[in-house]
Amino acid sequence: MTATVAGERRHTMRLSERFGALAGALAILLVIIGSDVLGTPPGAQTPHPSGQQSLDRLQWVAETSSAQVGVSVELLGFAFLVLFIAHLSVRVGGAGWIATAALAGGVIAVALKLASGAPMFVAYLLRDEISPQTARLLSDLNGVAFVMMWLPMGIFVACASAAGLLTRELGRVLGWFGIVAGSACVLATVVTGLHVLSAFFLPYVLCLLWILLVSLRLGLRRALSVAATTQTRVPVEV
């Protein structure tokens, strides 16, 4: 009886660990679907929309059901990202303060990203009352907070990668790739400074790619190891 309970607990733990690992891939997928597939307004390629363009986009969201669904899907994606950050920070917890720095950077990054949506939510609620100038101000607040989020995101990726190398949870390729991508993301934010409109976004994209690759590696590796362990325990009849 005790062995059965222990086996069930181990199985539950394996499912929990696999879910935590794959939460990062789910987060990236949901954010892409929510922001680029369901919620892309007309003229979204404009780097700095005017006040009237900002109001037009808000009105488009109000009139487009898929855009409203896209916002919810994107928010769900960031919820999964929090789970992945927690899971990875625990996995590399043996690295000490570096793992703690990764956790802090990840949490702050998600918090800034969610906070960046607040001005746009306000603009959406007051879209019939605010002026184009106010709409542009709220839109710019959203954009600035998004760029500032790159700094803690870079800290999370760089520190988690370094911790993964120290604890041997990550291979050398993913480990050094994350250190370079995360450091570049921090550097890009620092160099950008006040020049938000000229921010170089490629390091941030590389950080998202690192999250996707690490999530798949840890999730699938654990799934494969569990399958291999199960096969070795199957009794062979002669």
ZIBELMO-V790138 format. One record per residue. N is the residue number from 0. PHI is phi as a letter, one per 30 degrees, with the letter a starting at -180 (* if undefined). PSI is psi in degrees with one decimal (999 if undefined). Layout:
# ZIBELMO-V790138
N_PHI_PSI ; N_PHI_PSI
This chain:
# ZIBELMO-V790138
0_*_-44.4 ; 1_d_-40.6 ; 2_d_-38.2 ; 3_d_-44.7 ; 4_d_-42.4 ; 5_d_-39.0 ; 6_d_-40.6 ; 7_d_-38.8 ; 8_d_-41.6 ; 9_d_-39.5 ; 10_d_-43.2 ; 11_d_-39.1 ; 12_d_-41.1 ; 13_d_-42.9 ; 14_d_-41.0 ; 15_d_-43.9 ; 16_d_-41.0 ; 17_d_-40.5 ; 18_d_-44.0 ; 19_d_-39.3 ; 20_d_-43.1 ; 21_d_-7.0 ; 22_d_-30.2 ; 23_d_-44.1 ; 24_d_-40.2 ; 25_d_-38.7 ; 26_d_-48.4 ; 27_d_-43.2 ; 28_d_-46.2 ; 29_d_-37.9 ; 30_d_-41.0 ; 31_d_-45.5 ; 32_d_-45.5 ; 33_d_-39.9 ; 34_c_-35.4 ; 35_c_-24.5 ; 36_c_-51.1 ; 37_c_-25.5 ; 38_b_36.6 ; 39_c_109.7 ; 40_d_160.7 ; 41_d_139.0 ; 42_i_22.7 ; 43_d_-14.6 ; 44_d_-12.2 ; 45_d_118.5 ; 46_d_-33.9 ; 47_b_86.2 ; 48_d_150.9 ; 49_d_173.9 ; 50_d_-42.4 ; 51_d_-37.6 ; 52_d_-37.4 ; 53_d_-42.8 ; 54_d_-39.5 ; 55_d_-38.4 ; 56_d_-40.8 ; 57_d_-40.6 ; 58_d_-35.9 ; 59_d_-41.5 ; 60_d_-41.0 ; 61_d_-29.8 ; 62_c_-4.9 ; 63_c_113.1 ; 64_d_-38.5 ; 65_d_-33.2 ; 66_d_-39.3 ; 67_d_-38.6 ; 68_d_-38.7 ; 69_e_-38.9 ; 70_d_-43.9 ; 71_d_-40.2 ; 72_d_-41.2 ; 73_d_-40.2 ; 74_d_-39.9 ; 75_d_-37.1 ; 76_d_-40.9 ; 77_d_-26.5 ; 78_d_-43.4 ; 79_d_-33.7 ; 80_d_-37.9 ; 81_d_-42.2 ; 82_d_-41.1 ; 83_d_-42.3 ; 84_d_-43.6 ; 85_d_-45.0 ; 86_d_-48.8 ; 87_d_-37.5 ; 88_d_-36.2 ; 89_d_-40.2 ; 90_d_-36.8 ; 91_c_17.8 ; 92_e_-22.1 ; 93_d_-12.2 ; 94_d_-1.4 ; 95_i_-132.2 ; 96_d_-26.2 ; 97_d_-39.7 ; 98_d_-37.9 ; 99_d_-39.9 ; 100_d_-37.9 ; 101_d_-44.8 ; 102_d_-45.2 ; 103_d_-44.6 ; 104_d_-43.1 ; 105_d_-43.9 ; 106_d_-43.5 ; 107_d_-39.0 ; 108_d_-46.4 ; 109_d_-39.9 ; 110_d_-42.5 ; 111_d_-40.5 ; 112_d_-44.4 ; 113_d_-38.6 ; 114_d_-30.6 ; 115_d_-21.5 ; 116_d_-17.6 ; 117_e_-47.0 ; 118_e_-37.2 ; 119_d_-33.7 ; 120_d_-41.5 ; 121_d_-44.6 ; 122_d_-38.1 ; 123_d_-43.9 ; 124_d_-32.8 ; 125_c_22.6 ; 126_d_-26.9 ; 127_d_-2.7 ; 128_c_-28.2 ; 129_d_159.1 ; 130_d_164.7 ; 131_e_-34.7 ; 132_d_-41.8 ; 133_d_-38.2 ; 134_d_-39.8 ; 135_d_-38.0 ; 136_d_-47.4 ; 137_d_-36.7 ; 138_d_-40.0 ; 139_d_-35.0 ; 140_d_-40.7 ; 141_d_-44.7 ; 142_d_-41.2 ; 143_d_-43.5 ; 144_d_-35.1 ; 145_d_-43.7 ; 146_d_-40.5 ; 147_d_-25.7 ; 148_d_-21.5 ; 149_d_-33.4 ; 150_d_-55.5 ; 151_d_-29.3 ; 152_d_-41.7 ; 153_d_-38.9 ; 154_d_-43.4 ; 155_e_-49.9 ; 156_d_-45.1 ; 157_d_-46.6 ; 158_d_-39.6 ; 159_d_-36.7 ; 160_d_-45.1 ; 161_d_-42.1 ; 162_d_-37.3 ; 163_d_-35.6 ; 164_d_-42.3 ; 165_d_-37.6 ; 166_c_-2.0 ; 167_i_29.2 ; 168_d_-23.2 ; 169_b_150.2 ; 170_d_171.7 ; 171_d_-37.9 ; 172_d_-54.0 ; 173_d_-35.8 ; 174_d_-52.9 ; 175_d_-32.7 ; 176_d_-42.4 ; 177_d_-38.3 ; 178_d_-44.5 ; 179_d_-46.5 ; 180_d_-45.1 ; 181_d_-44.0 ; 182_d_-39.0 ; 183_d_-34.6 ; 184_d_-42.4 ; 185_d_-46.4 ; 186_d_-40.0 ; 187_d_-38.3 ; 188_d_-42.6 ; 189_d_-44.8 ; 190_d_-36.6 ; 191_d_-45.9 ; 192_h_-122.7 ; 193_d_-11.8 ; 194_d_65.6 ; 195_d_-35.4 ; 196_d_-21.2 ; 197_c_20.4 ; 198_d_138.6 ; 199_c_108.7 ; 200_d_-6.7 ; 201_e_-43.0 ; 202_e_-35.7 ; 203_d_-40.3 ; 204_d_-39.0 ; 205_d_-34.4 ; 206_d_-42.0 ; 207_d_-38.8 ; 208_d_-39.3 ; 209_d_-43.5 ; 210_e_-43.5 ; 211_d_-47.1 ; 212_d_-43.0 ; 213_d_-41.9 ; 214_d_-46.5 ; 215_d_-39.8 ; 216_d_-50.5 ; 217_d_-41.5 ; 218_d_-46.4 ; 219_d_-34.8 ; 220_d_-41.2 ; 221_d_-39.5 ; 222_d_-41.7 ; 223_d_-38.9 ; 224_d_-38.2 ; 225_d_-41.1 ; 226_d_-41.0 ; 227_d_-40.4 ; 228_d_-39.5 ; 229_d_-40.9 ; 230_d_-37.7 ; 231_d_-19.3 ; 232_c_-3.4 ; 233_d_121.6 ; 234_d_141.8 ; 235_c_124.2 ; 236_c_132.6 ; 237_c_999
